[in-house]
Amino acid sequence: MPHLKGWRRSASGINDNLLRKWFALNKESDSIIKSAQLIIDQQSEQVESYPQDEREYMNTCIEDAQQQLNLLKEKVKFTKQFAGDIKHYDISLQHTIDSLEEDYVREKYKLEDALKELK
């Protein structure tokens, strides 16, 4: 049965790799969320100092950025719950894992684009 022992090590290695990946994603997402909220809050405080026409534009940008931030928060929350429910790695989970990572990256870029409008 040496073949099965190697498979377990391989599956365990994949599982360890997956845990490291989720940990890094979790750390990155927490940092992005905190930074984005800080930028949105700062711009919200400063918006009153802008002329009326700029103020309307900035308020729209702030609302868009907050909406994108909320979508990212929801995606991260769902991903954390999903990752927390994984007891054993199964190759059938890989598609879902990849899809969640792609969704996260897509939402992150949308948030970054929305935040660029605030600077």
C-alpha positions in Angstrom: 0.0 0.0 0.0 2.8 2.5 -0.5 0.8 4.1 -3.3 -1.9 5.1 -0.8 0.5 6.5 1.7 1.9 8.8 -1.0 -1.6 9.9 -2.0 -2.3 10.9 1.6 0.8 12.9 1.8 -0.1 14.5 -1.5 -3.6 15.3 -0.3 -2.3 16.6 3.0 0.2 18.8 1.1 -2.6 20.1 -1.0 -4.7 20.7 2.2 -1.7 22.5 3.8 -1.2 24.6 0.7 -4.9 25.4 0.7 -4.8 26.5 4.3 -1.8 28.8 3.6 -3.6 30.2 0.6 -6.8 30.9 2.6 -4.8 32.5 5.4 -3.0 34.8 3.0 -6.3 35.7 1.3 -7.9 36.3 4.7 -5.0 38.6 5.8 -5.0 40.5 2.5 -8.8 41.0 2.5 -8.8 42.3 6.0 -6.2 44.8 5.1 -7.9 45.9 1.9 -11.3 46.3 3.7 -9.8 48.4 6.5 -7.9 50.6 4.0 -10.9 51.1 1.8 -13.1 52.0 4.7 -10.6 54.5 5.9 -10.4 56.1 2.4 -14.2 56.2 2.1 -14.6 57.7 5.6 -11.9 60.4 4.9 -13.5 61.4 1.7 -17.0 61.5 3.3 -15.6 63.9 5.9 -14.0 66.1 3.2 -16.8 66.2 0.7 -18.5 69.2 2.3 -15.4 71.3 1.5 -15.9 70.8 -2.3 -18.0 73.1 -4.5 -21.6 71.9 -5.0 -21.1 70.4 -8.5 -18.0 68.4 -7.3 -19.8 67.5 -4.1 -22.5 65.7 -6.0 -19.9 63.8 -8.1 -17.9 62.9 -5.0 -21.0 61.7 -3.1 -21.8 59.4 -6.1 -18.2 58.1 -6.1 -18.3 57.5 -2.3 -21.6 55.6 -2.6 -20.2 53.5 -5.4 -17.0 52.8 -3.4 -19.1 51.9 -0.4 -21.3 49.6 -2.4 -18.2 47.8 -3.9 -16.7 47.5 -0.4 -19.9 45.9 0.9 -19.9 43.4 -2.0 -16.3 42.5 -1.2 -17.1 42.1 2.5 -20.0 39.7 1.6 -17.7 37.7 -0.7 -15.0 37.5 2.0 -17.6 36.5 4.6 -19.0 33.7 2.4 -15.5 32.5 1.5 -14.4 32.4 5.2 -17.6 30.4 6.0 -16.9 28.0 3.1 -13.3 27.6 4.1 -14.2 27.1 7.7 -16.6 24.3 6.8 -14.0 22.3 4.9 -13.0 19.4 7.1 -11.1 17.4 4.6 -9.8 18.5 1.2 -11.5 16.8 -1.7 -10.5 17.3 -5.3 -14.1 17.9 -6.1 -13.9 21.2 -4.1 -11.2 22.6 -6.3 -13.5 24.1 -8.9 -15.5 25.9 -6.1 -12.3 27.0 -4.5 -10.9 28.4 -7.7 -14.2 30.1 -8.5 -14.3 31.8 -5.0 -10.8 33.0 -5.5 -11.6 34.4 -9.0 -14.7 36.1 -7.6 -12.7 37.7 -4.7 -10.1 39.0 -7.1 -12.8 40.4 -9.4 -14.5 42.2 -6.5 -11.1 43.5 -5.3 -10.4 45.1 -8.6 -13.8 46.6 -8.8 -13.3 48.1 -5.4 -9.9 49.4 -6.4 -11.4 51.1 -9.5 -14.1 52.7 -7.4 -11.5 54.0 -4.9 -9.5 55.5 -7.7 -12.4 57.9 -8.4 -12.0 59.2 -4.8 -8.4 60.3 -5.1 
